């Protein structure tokens, strides 16, 4: 499987290369050249697999440049009852008839980001050792990404983490998780501003190719495709637990700030998982809600970003949204560049007409 940029760079790259890169050289986000299709026979074969077995089956469709035996070992060592507290890894709890809660926060930091970060830590250590390289990870967090990344990377060989966070705008619990770590390879940096200011710094560094290569900089934010890919697995796991046959469809309601979690659901649906609806939920920072209601994606500045009781969603510039829009406009890189490079940078907003919005209404 090869990967291309949303902004038009068609140079084919393998998974291991984009794992260490983060952003594409043209500033775009990586996506696979196509989404592998999963048919009814495959779903039937996967039903009943353990979470680790299911993860291996899905990931191996996208990761073809790591030997299968090595990938299976990494996945098996990651998704264990010892790490995630239950044999099911993401157990489903019935709330009432037809309504279930999928538990994604049983990992080391009690945040759903552990689901991907624990695997990402293993993949980084493996690939860096294979190449004889080191990596400086620059990340941005509003809370859960930072703690999940640091707990996944602490003690990993060849990896140092430099995590930017908005000063005074994280939950006390997650701040304590991060700032109490004493591992030599973990470094926390508080930034005056909001999460989007931290994320802008990460993107600016990632876009400076010479600086990025000289200092061997990578990223763990969901701009890294590996993060999003690992999250695809629990949509399949949730669907299998909620259904008894392939004819049943399930809707997923997903709290979303940076659009990474629900974008993984979009990928699962594109693969053929029988998803009825993906329901996006936001807090008062309703940039994404506004888009799906009006077709206008209008980013907000720090003064317009509210501090809420859910700081991990206090985001007004959803970095993963570009991937979704790329698919929405038929993977037309020229249109995507016009929207996200030209219009967004000059007007601060992207507008899609009714015809373009029809598939999501």
C-alpha positions, 0 to 999 in steps of 0.5 A, spaced: 500 500 500 502 506 498 500 513 500 499 520 497 498 527 499 491 531 499 495 537 496 497 533 490 504 530 491 503 523 488 510 521 489 508 514 492 510 512 499 510 506 503 507 506 510 514 506 514 516 512 511 510 516 512 510 513 519 516 517 521 514 524 516 508 526 519 506 531 514 507 531 507 512 535 503 507 539 500 504 541 507 498 536 505 496 530 509 497 523 507 492 518 505 492 511 502 491 511 494 485 507 495 481 504 501 481 496 501 474 494 501 471 489 506 466 484 503 461 480 507 465 474 507 471 477 510 466 480 515 464 473 517 471 471 517 473 477 522 467 476 527 469 472 533 476 474 532 480 477 538 481 485 538 489 484 537 487 479 531 482 484 528 487 489 529 492 485 525 487 483 519 485 491 518 492 494 519 496 489 514 491 491 509 495 498 509 502 496 512 505 492 507 512 494 508 513 491 515 514 483 515 507 480 517 510 476 523 513 483 526 507 487 525 503 481 528 508 481 534 507 488 535 500 488 535 499 482 540 504 485 545 500 492 544 493 490 545 493 486 552 488 485 558 494 487 562 495 494 558 487 495 557 484 492 563 479 487 559 480 482 555 475 485 550 480 491 550 474 496 548 468 492 551 461 494 549 456 496 555 448 496 553 445 502 556 438 501 553 435 497 548 439 499 541 443 504 545 450 502 547 457 505 550 463 503 547 469 503 552 475 506 549 478 509 555 481 503 559 488 504 557 494 507 561 492 514 561 484 513 561 483 517 554 481 514 548 488 516 545 491 510 548 488 506 543 492 508 537 498 511 541 500 505 545 501 502 538 504 508 535 510 507 540 511 500 538 511 502 531 516 508 532 521 504 536 521 498 531 522 502 525 527 506 528 531 500 530 530 497 523 533 504 520 538 505 525 535 512 526 533 517 532 527 521 532 525 527 535 517 528 536 514 534 536 507 534 538 501 539 540 496 537 546 489 540 549 490 534 554 489 527 552 494 527 546 499 529 550 499 524 556 497 518 551 503 520 547 508 521 553 506 514 556 506 510 550 513 513 548 516 514 555 523 509 555 522 508 548 529 507 545 531 512 539 525 517 541 524 523 544 518 527 545 517 535 546 510 536 547 506 543 547 500 545 551 496 551 552 498 554 559 493 553 564 488 550 559 488 543 560 484 539 566 488 538 572 488 531 572 491 531 565 496 536 566 499 532 572 499 526 568 504 529 563 508 534 568 509 529 573 513 524 568 521 524 570 523 520 564 529 523 560 526 522 553 520 526 555 519 534 555 513 538 556 513 545 554 507 550 556 505 555 550 501 562 552 495 561 548 490 556 546 491 549 543 490 551 535 497 556 537 500 549 539 498 546 533 500 551 528 507 551 531 507 543 530 505 544 523 510 550 521 516 546 523 513 540 519 513 545 513 520 547 514 523 541 510 530 543 511 529 544 519 525 538 520 530 533 516 536 536 520 533 535 527 529 529 525 522 531 527 516 527 527 509 527 530 504 523 534 498 528 533 493 525 528 496 529 522 500 522 522 496 517 518 498 511 523 494 514 529 488 515 525 489 508 522 489 504 529 483 508 531 479 505 525 480 498 528 475 500 534 469 501 529 470 494 527 470 492 534 464 496 536 460 493 530 462 486 531 460 487 538 453 490 537 451 486 531 449 478 530 449 479 522 452 483 516 445 485 515 445 490 521 447 497 520 450 501 526 450 509 527 456 511 531 456 518 535 463 521 536 465 527 540 470 530 536 475 536 536 480 535 531 476 530 527 481 525 527 476 520 531 470 521 527 475 521 521 477 514 522 469 512 522 469 515 515 475 510 513 471 504 516 465 506 512 469 507 506 472 500 507 465 497 507 463 497 514 455 497 515 455 504 518 448 507 518 450 514 520 456 518 523 454 523 528 459 528 530 458 532 537 462 538 539 462 543 545 461 550 544 467 550 540 462 548 534 466 549 528 465 542 525 457 543 527 457 549 523 460 546 517 455 540 517 449 545 518 451 550 513 457 548 508 462 553 511 468 551 515 470 557 519 476 557 523 476 561 529 482 565 533 484 564 540 479 570 542 473 566 539 475 559 542 472 558 549 475 554 555 470 549 557 469 543 561 472 538 555 478 542 554 480 536 549 475 539 544 477 546 545 479 546 538 477 551 532 482 548 527 480 541 526 487 538 522 484 532 520 478 535 516 482 536 510 482 528 509 475 528 509 474 534 505 479 531 500 474 525 499 468 529 499 471 533 493 472 526 489 480 526 491 481 532 487 487 535 489 487 542 485 480 543 489 483 541 495 489 546 495 484 552 492 480 551 499 485 549 504 491 553 501 488 559 498 481 560 501 482 558 508 489 562 508 486 569 505 479 568 508 479 564 514 473 560 511 472 554 506 465 554 503 462 548 499 456 548 495 449 544 496 452 539 491 458 538 494 455 537 501 449 532 498 453 526 500 453 528 508 446 530 508 
